Amino acid sequence: MYSTWKSSMRREKQTNVSEFFLLGLPIPPGQQDIFFTLFLGMYLTTVLGNLLIILLIRLDSRLHTPMYFFLSHLAFTDISFSSVTVPKMLMDIHTNHKSILFTGCICQMYFFILFGCLDNFLLAVMAYDRYVAICQPLHYTTIMSQELCISLVAGSWFLCCAHALLHTLLLVQLSFCADNIIPHFFCDLPTLLKMSCSNISLNELVIFTEGGMIIILPLSSVLGSYIRIGTTVLRVPSTKRFCKAFSTCGSHLFVVSLYYGTIAGVYFFSSPSISNDKDIIASVMYMVVTPMLNPFIYSLRNRDMKHALEILVNRIKVLTHNH
């Protein structure tokens, strides 16, 4: 009996799963090509739209301000965030080959956590930037110096890399003994924890404490910044001042609402009573739709971005005309 217990303990300590199988999206039979074309179009729009934002900010010297510096990093993060999951999802739809190696699954999960966290922190940093611009306009250039902007972005990268690494290292200590079918289209941490045959109490504790802080602190910063902006605007209410504040913060506020709304739908308002298909649809909103909409939200409502785009188009016209 002791030898049986010992051998079972030994089996539990080793990871017997070399690959996982992703169930993927709940696509009706015969409609794979339609969904492949749809998601490919959305992914290309995300990549090209966000690359265009980065290019415009780099080329136009008037956009070399803290707000656009943070926006360029957010655009890069959105490209990376979508690229972690969407290309694999597209390949699975197209080829119907839905396996992923254990190491590939762990890497996908690490970068998913990293860029999701980075989105969170960059939105908080941008909210602080808007707070300084509206509440302390005379000291804006002094407070939002180049050194502070670089430090805020570098600090966000450091914290998110550490956050992702912590959860990844804790996960690889677990065993996956029998069930290797992931009821999702990507390797999600909560899903992988449910599949483990090891004790996951430490992982859950770290998620609720450290993971909770990673979400709550930036969200508190966003809420605090907008509460201060609201009180500043309402202190001397005027239509002109309200319109100026809305034009300054409207795009960011919409993106924040979209980001935290989809996170809440995926991780907080999902329950065992809700079908897995609805969880997957919420995840698609979070990973595919939100990064795709960001370029439109920031460019369509932004006079500076529109002007920079006009200049770029005119430059291209001149170059093509000369050739």
N, C-alpha and C positions, 0 to 999 in steps of 0.2 A: 504493500500500500504506500509506503514511504517512497519507494522508487517510482511508482506511478505519479505521485504528487510532484516529485522532483522533476520528472520528465515533462509534466504538464507546465510547470513553472519555467522550464527551459524553453519550451515552445512559445510561451507567452512573451518571453523576453526578446525573441527574435521576430523580425518583420518578415512574414512569409509571402506578402504580396509584392510582386515585382512590377505590376501595372494595375491600373484601374480602368473601368469601363464607364464612360459617361452616357447616361440615358439621353441627354441632349434636350432640345426644345420639343414641346408637344405638337409636332407638325402633322396635320392630317395626311394620310397616304396620297401620293401623287402630286403633292403641292411643294415638294422640296425645292424645285427650280424657282418657283415664285418667291419663296422665303429667302433663298440664297441670293437672288437678284436684289431683293428689298434690303437685306442686311448688308450686302456688299456696297450698295449705293449709300446707305447710312454711314458705313465705316469710312468710305472714301470722302464723303462730305465732312465727317469729323476731322480726318487727317488734313485734307486740303484747306478747310476753313480755318483750323487752328494754326496751320503753317502760314497761311496768309496773314493772320494777326501778328505772328512773330516777325514775318518779313516786313510788314508795314511799320511796325514799331522800330525795327532795326534801321530802316531806310529813312524815315522821317524824323529829323532832329527835334521837331516840336513835340514828338511823342516820347522824348527821353525824360520822362518825369516818373516819380515813384509809383503813381497809379498804373501806368503802362508797363513799368518794369515788373510789377507784381502780376499784371495781366499776361505778359509774355510767358512768365513761369507757369501760370495757371493753364495757358494754352498748351505748353509742352507737357504738363502733367495730364491733361485731358487726352492728348494723343497717346501717351504712354499707357494710361489707364485702360483705354479701349483696346490698345494693341496687346495687352496681356491676355485678354479672353476672346475677343471677336475673331481674329484670324483662325484660331483653333476651332471655334464654333462653326465658321464658314467651311473649313476643311471637312469637319464632321458631317455637315449637311450635304456637301458635294460628293464626298467619297463614301459616306456611311461607315467609315472606319473610325469608331468612337473610343478607341483605347488611348491611354496616356500613361507613360512610364511613371513609376513612383517618384523618381527624381524630378521629372518634368512637372508632375503634379505639385510637388513641394515648392519648386521654383515659381510656378504660376501663382500659388497661394502667397508666397513671400512678396512678389511684386504687386499683386492685387492689394494686399494690406498696405504696402509702402505707398503706392500712388493714391489709394483711397484716403489714407491718413494725410498725405501731402495736400490733397484737395481741401481737406478740412482746415488745415492750418493756414493755407494761403487765403482762403475766404475770410478767416479771422484777421489776418494781417491786413487785407484789403479793407475790411470794415474799420480797423483802427486808422488806416490812412484817410478814409472818408470822414471819420470823426475829427481828426486834426484839421482837415481841409475846411470843415464847416464851423467847428467850435473854436478853433484857434487859427484863423486864416493868416493873421499877421506874423505868427511864429512858425508857419507851415514849413518853409524852406529850412529853417534852423532845426526844427524837430526831426523832420523826415529827411535827414541828411543821407548821402550816398552810403556812408559807413553803416548807419542804422538799417537801411533797406537791405544791404548785403547780409548783415548780421541776422536779420529776421528770416530771410530766405534760407541762409546756411543753417540756422538753428532749427528751422522747420525740417530740413533735410536730415539733420543729425537725429532729431527726436523720432522721426518716422522710420528711419533705417533701424534704429535701436528697437522701436516698437515692433516692427515686422520681424526682426531677427529673434527677439524674445519669444514670440508666439511660434515661430518656425522651429526653433531649438526645442521648445517644449513638446511640439507635435511629433518630431522625429524620434523622441524617446518612447512613443507609444507603439503598440503592436496592432497590426491589422491581419487577423488570423484567417478568416474565411470569406466574408462578404466583401467583394471588391467592386460592387456596382454603385456608382455615385448617381443619385437621382437628381442630377442637375446638368448644366452644360459647361461647368467649370469647377475647379477644385476650391470649394468654399470651406473655411475653417470650421464653422459650426457643423456642417454636413460631415466632414472628415472625423470630427470628434464623436459624432453619433455612431460612426462605423467602427470605431476602435473597440477592441476587446480588452483594453487596459483600463486602469482606474484613471478617470479624467477629472477628478475633483480639483487637482492643482491647476489644470488648464482653465477650468471654469472659474476658479477663484481669481486667476490673473486676468481673465477676460472681464469679469465684473468690476475688479478694482482698477488695474492699470489701463485696461481697454476703455472702461467707463470714463476715467479721467481724460483720456486722449480725445474723447468725444465731447465731454462736458466742458472742459476748459476753453477750447476754441468757440464752442457754442455760446458759452457765457460771455466771452469777449465780444462776439458778434451782437448779442442781445444788449450788453452794456453799452457798446458803441452807439447802437441805434436808439437806445433810450436817451442817451445824452444828446444825440442829434435832435431827437424829437422835442426834448425839453428846451433846447437852445432855440429851435425854430418857433416854438409856441410861446416863448417868453415875450417876443415882440412880433405877434402874428401879422403877416402881410402876404398877399397873394404872390407878389414878386419873389419874396424870400422862400415861400413854400415851393414855388415852381423851380427855383434855382436848386434847392435842396433835393427835390425829386429828380431833376435832370442829372444831378451829381451822383445820387445813390440808387436811382431806379433800377438800372441794369443789374447792379450788384445785389440789390435786395431780391430781385426776381430769381437770380441764379442761386442765392442762398436758400430761398423758399423751395426751389425745385430740388436742390441737393439734399437738404435735410428732410424734405417731404418724402423723397424716394427712399432714403435710408430708413426712415421710420416705417415705411411700407414693407421693406425687406426684412428688417431685423427686430422691430418692436411690435408691430401690429399683426405679424404672422403668427399663427398658432396651429396646433395639430388638427383643429377642426376645419381650418382653411386648406383647400386642396393644394397639392404641390405645384400644380400648373399655375395657380395664381401667384405663388411665391416666385416662380420662374419669370412670369410676365413682369412682376415688380422689379426683379433683378435686371431684366432687359431695359426697363425704363432707366434704372440707375446707371447701368454700364454703357448703354448704347445711345439712348435718346438724349440724356442730359449733356454729355460731352459734345454731341452733335449740335444741340441748340445754342450752346454758349457763344460761338462766333456770331450767330445771327442776333442774339440778344445784345451783345456788346457793340456790334458794328452798325446795326440798323438804328439804334437809339443814340448813336454817338456821332456828333458832328465832326470831331477831329479825325476819327477813323474813316468816315466817308470822304473827307477832304484828302487824306493820305492815300486812299484807294483811287481817287480821281487823278492825283498826281502820278501814281504808279501806272495807271492805264494810259495816260497821256505820254509818259516816257516810253512805254512799249510801242505805242502808235508811231512816235517819232523814230524809234529804232527800226521798226519794220518798214516805214516809209523811206528811210535813208538807204536801206538794203534793197 
